[in-house]
Amino acid sequence: MKRKKSENSNPLHNEYDLIIIGAGPAGLIAAIESNVNNVRIIVIEQKFKPAMKLRITGKGNCNITNDAGVEEFIENFGRNGKFLRQSFNKFFNEDLISYFNELGVDFELERGGRYYPKSGKAETIVNSLLQRLDDLNIEIVTNFKAENIIVRKSGEFEIRLSDKERPDGDLQSSLTLKTERILLATGGRSYPGTGSDGSGFVLAEGLGHTIVPIIPALVPLKGKGNIPEELNGLSIRNCRVKVFSGDKKVDDQFGEMEFRDNEIAGPVILSMSKDIVKKIKKDERIFLSIDLKPSLDYKKLDNRILREIKDKKNKNCADILKTLLPGKAINLFLTLTGIDGSKNPGQLTSEERRNLNNLLKGLRIPIKGSASISKALVTSGGVSLGEIDQVTMGSKIIKGLYFAGEIMDIDGETGGFNLQAAFSTGWVAGRSLKDSIKKQGE
Ligand SMILES: Cc1cc2nc3c(=O)[nH]c(=O)nc-3n(C[C@H](O)[C@H](O)[C@H](O)COP(=O)(O)OP(=O)(O)OC[C@H]3O[C@@H](n4cnc5c(N)ncnc54)[C@H](O)[C@@H]3O)c2cc1C
């Protein structure tokens, strides 16, 4: 959608019935749902295009939601999940699918209950929302950043915007809008290049809200030592990853992981990452123990190794490892077990066999931290939920202020949960704002 702008004047009026800050999924659905005839609603977006993050979701395919039930959804958001119950009761996964069906988007249900648009493109979702906003004549102005919000004694908000197309210091580069209602839908702080740069937290804090400290969630981990580097590029489909804090096992999950950018990533790692980050912040010593043969116990694995030794008696030890491990891992395993890859399998000592078995069942990687929040899929922390009415998404502190989406202290697992939360809370905020606008008109 083009910014409506002429050379010497800005495209904006001075007063609005509702100003929505952030044109992500939460802000866009809220704009549609708050619409009432003849009221002035505007969406302010700091990037040059709306919904930059939504466009890259699900590797550009957009895993929009999941077919799980409400309870499973809530569980996937951890301790704060119950805040979402009211929103999910009003607008849940089937509602979201029907909503987009009506906007002309069809979906496919894939592995893990994940819904994706049939087109395979996140752009289809974005375009359908933008088309609907256009049909309703709701304006989105891009390249304007909300810098500051103050509340007048009258209860009216004044929002100062900076014009990102103009150089700093230009007298025209900031302007002030007035409104009685604001929705902050500015997202979190991950992938700041998409516009979610954390500035929404500053705005909310300036208005008196508490911000639960921000940490990365669904984020790759950084290991100590050379293992992540040695295994770079390797994906492991079925493995069991145990997390230890000192001697104590604190997590244990089965799934897929990968080594990339010299970091440890993949679904199973991302899912455990938030708790690991928290523990490292508390100076706990964390290491992963990766079971590369989760379907075989020690005895069965030993029998398997013995069988390989028998079958390959004319080959060398590296050839035995090739039958047990992906090619990328062989050199590392030879080094860590001290096995000479060129020797005959018959020369493998029982101690070397035990070392190999132990390593296959528990490759140990000490963890020193995570990648930065800019590489996290979501932000954990945000506007404290105790200060938001879970029925309306309205602030309990300031009348006329609403929140939706990732700016709030909610973050879920991968699988379409986060987008559903953004759409559900955006929908609820939009409907509440519509009621508020209608009431004023009565
Ligand atoms: C790479 C990646 C892939 C993902 N894939 C999936 C997936 O497949 N499924 C899933 O469920 N979730 C996925 N997520 C998570 C999901 O994208 C987010 O949870 C969701 O986009 C949050 O929506 P939102 O509307 O709250 O915020 P955002 O989508 O972050 O939108 C906020 C908007 O506000 C604007 N903004 C911020 N501050 C200001 C300001 N001061 N002034 C003006 N504008 C401002 C930003 O530019 C941005 O456009 C993914 C995330 C990433 C990073």
The ligand as an ORCA input file, in Angstrom:
! r2SCAN-3c Opt
* xyz 0 1
  C      11.823    -15.353     11.134
  C      10.513    -15.501     11.897
  C       9.630    -16.495     11.513
  C       8.430    -16.652     12.232
  N       7.568    -17.616     11.804
  C       6.404    -17.785     12.475
  C       5.453    -18.736     12.021
  O       5.611    -19.377     10.966
  N       4.336    -18.912     12.765
  C       4.084    -18.188     13.904
  O       3.052    -18.402     14.548
  N       4.946    -17.219     14.313
  C       6.070    -16.996     13.620
  N       6.941    -16.022     14.027
  C       6.531    -15.113     15.145
  C       5.519    -14.054     14.629
  O       5.977    -13.532     13.400
  C       5.307    -12.919     15.617
  O       4.972    -13.448     16.873
  C       4.218    -11.962     15.128
  O       4.588    -11.348     13.912
  C       3.888    -10.875     16.155
  O       2.927    -10.037     15.603
  P       2.737     -8.531     16.095
  O       1.688     -7.928     15.226
  O       2.537     -8.513     17.547
  O       4.135     -7.845     15.852
  P       5.076     -7.633     14.490
  O       4.677     -8.647     13.516
  O       6.406     -7.608     15.032
  O       4.581     -6.223     14.002
  C       4.834     -5.039     14.731
  C       4.875     -3.868     13.764
  O       4.992     -2.646     14.513
  C       5.899     -1.775     13.848
  N       6.474     -0.855     14.856
  C       7.203     -1.192     15.934
  N       7.510     -0.087     16.653
  C       6.953      0.960     15.991
  C       6.917      2.364     16.245
  N       7.505      2.910     17.314
  N       6.255      3.178     15.367
  C       5.641      2.629     14.262
  N       5.663      1.304     13.986
  C       6.294      0.489     14.850
  C       6.936     -2.710     13.272
  O       7.638     -2.107     12.211
  C       6.089     -3.918     12.840
  O       5.666     -3.799     11.510
  C       8.133    -15.823     13.341
  C       9.030    -14.820     13.708
  C      10.218    -14.659     12.994
  C      11.173    -13.566     13.405
*
